[in-house]
Amino acid sequence: MLLTPIRLILLLTLFLGFFAAYTAVPEAFAQSKKSQIQKTVYDKQPTITEKELLQFFQLLPKFRAWAHQNHEEAHPSLTNGRPDFFYSNKAAAWIKENEWDPRRFFCVMGKMAAALVIIEEGNDFKGTRPKDMPTVSKLEKELAHRHLAQLLKAGGMPAPTVAVDAPRLPAKH
């Protein structure tokens, strides 16, 4: 069968169209993958400041009481294998009503919880931390150390106490 110029042009157009579509697929696929990567509460967040932590201490007990009353959950999680923090839209709305950005509030909550674990365990989990544990900066660990009692109290955990008997003076001879 002899190809006429019209058939040749049609065949060439089909081939080039198929080739162009085939080569565009990987690029389109890569773009769709990039758009599928979700932000976590920790992405592009600045280091926690002392002022911010003190404000967090004011709201955390109220949030915990509200969450308990409303059967709401908020806890560390994973998003695409990266540390994140799970919370509902209802919890986010409550946080906004209390003049905090929800992502920032749960970032502070997650990082301070991680700092508490690091302090309790006595190490910084370099390379061995749980997958849902965010990275905590040196400044954030120092901040958690400095405000440990407040952090435990705000989180609903009692500060550790040591039983001490009344002091006894040695008997005089």
C-alpha positions in Angstrom: 0.0 0.0 0.0 1.4 3.3 -1.1 1.0 6.2 1.3 -0.5 9.2 -0.3 0.7 12.6 0.9 -2.6 13.1 2.8 -2.3 9.8 4.6 1.3 10.4 5.4 0.4 13.8 6.9 -2.4 12.3 8.9 -0.2 9.4 10.1 2.6 11.9 11.0 0.1 14.1 12.9 -1.2 11.2 14.9 2.3 10.0 15.7 3.4 13.5 16.8 0.2 14.1 18.8 0.7 10.7 20.6 4.4 11.5 21.2 3.6 15.0 22.5 0.9 13.6 24.9 3.2 10.7 26.0 6.1 13.1 26.8 3.8 15.5 28.7 2.5 12.8 31.0 5.5 12.6 33.3 5.6 16.4 33.7 1.9 16.5 34.4 2.2 13.6 36.8 5.1 15.3 38.6 3.0 18.5 38.9 0.0 16.6 40.3 2.3 14.9 42.9 3.6 18.2 44.0 0.1 19.6 44.5 -0.9 16.4 46.4 1.8 16.9 49.1 -0.1 18.4 52.0 1.4 20.9 54.4 1.8 19.8 58.0 1.3 22.0 61.0 5.1 22.2 61.3 5.9 23.3 57.8 7.6 26.7 57.6 6.9 27.5 61.2 9.2 29.8 63.2 10.8 28.8 66.5 8.5 29.0 69.4 9.1 32.2 71.5 8.7 32.5 75.3 5.9 35.1 74.9 4.0 32.7 72.7 4.6 29.8 75.0 3.2 31.8 78.0 0.1 32.6 75.9 -0.2 28.9 75.0 -0.2 28.0 78.7 -3.3 30.2 79.1 -5.3 28.5 76.4 -4.2 24.9 76.6 -6.2 23.9 79.8 -9.3 25.6 78.3 -8.8 23.7 75.0 -8.3 20.4 76.9 -11.5 21.0 78.8 -13.4 21.9 75.7 -12.1 18.9 73.8 -13.0 16.6 76.6 -16.6 18.0 76.8 -17.1 17.8 73.1 -15.4 14.4 72.6 -12.8 16.0 70.2 -9.4 14.5 69.5 -6.2 16.2 68.8 -3.0 14.2 68.6 0.3 13.7 66.7 -0.2 12.0 63.3 1.6 11.4 60.0 0.9 13.1 56.7 2.7 11.4 53.8 5.2 9.9 56.3 6.0 13.3 57.9 5.1 14.4 61.4 1.8 16.3 61.7 -0.9 16.9 64.2 -4.5 15.7 63.8 -7.4 18.0 64.7 -10.9 18.5 63.5 -12.5 21.5 61.7 -14.5 22.0 64.9 -11.3 22.2 67.0 -9.8 24.6 64.5 -12.8 26.8 64.7 -12.6 26.8 68.5 -8.9 27.8 68.4 -9.7 30.6 65.9 -12.4 31.9 68.2 -9.8 32.1 70.9 -7.5 34.2 68.7 -4.9 31.7 67.7 -4.0 30.3 64.3 -4.9 26.6 64.5 -1.8 25.4 62.6 0.4 27.4 65.0 -1.5 26.3 68.1 -1.1 22.6 67.2 2.5 23.2 66.1 3.3 24.6 69.6 1.4 21.7 71.2 3.2 19.1 69.2 6.7 20.5 69.6 6.2 21.0 73.4 4.9 17.5 73.7 8.0 16.3 71.8 10.2 18.4 74.0 8.7 16.8 77.1 9.4 13.4 75.8 13.0 14.4 75.0 13.5 15.8 78.5 11.9 12.8 80.1 14.0 10.3 78.1 17.2 12.4 78.6 18.1 12.5 74.9 17.2 14.2 71.7 16.3 11.2 69.6 18.8 11.9 66.8 17.8 9.5 64.1 15.6 7.3 66.4 12.7 9.5 67.3 9.1 8.2 66.5 8.0 9.0 63.0 5.2 11.3 64.3 7.5 13.3 66.5 8.5 16.7 65.1 12.0 18.1 65.2 12.5 20.4 68.2 15.1 23.1 68.1 17.7 23.6 70.8 16.0 26.8 71.8 12.6 25.1 72.0 14.1 22.4 74.3 15.6 25.0 76.5 12.3 26.8 76.6 10.5 23.6 77.7 13.2 23.0 80.4 12.8 26.5 81.7 9.0 26.2 81.9 8.7 22.5 82.7 6.4 22.9 85.7 4.0 25.2 83.8 4.1 22.9 80.8 3.2 19.9 83.0 0.5 21.9 84.7 -1.0 23.3 81.5 -1.0 19.8 80.0 -2.9 18.4 83.0 0.0 16.4 84.3 1.0 17.0 87.9 4.6 18.2 88.4 6.7 15.5 89.9 6.9 15.7 93.7 9.2 14.1 96.2 7.9 13.0 99.6 9.9 14.7 102.3 9.5 14.0 106.0 9.7 16.7 108.6 13.4 17.5 109.3 14.8 15.9 112.4 17.7 17.4 114.2 20.3 15.0 115.6 19.9 14.3 119.3 22.1 16.3 121.6 24.6 14.4 123.8 
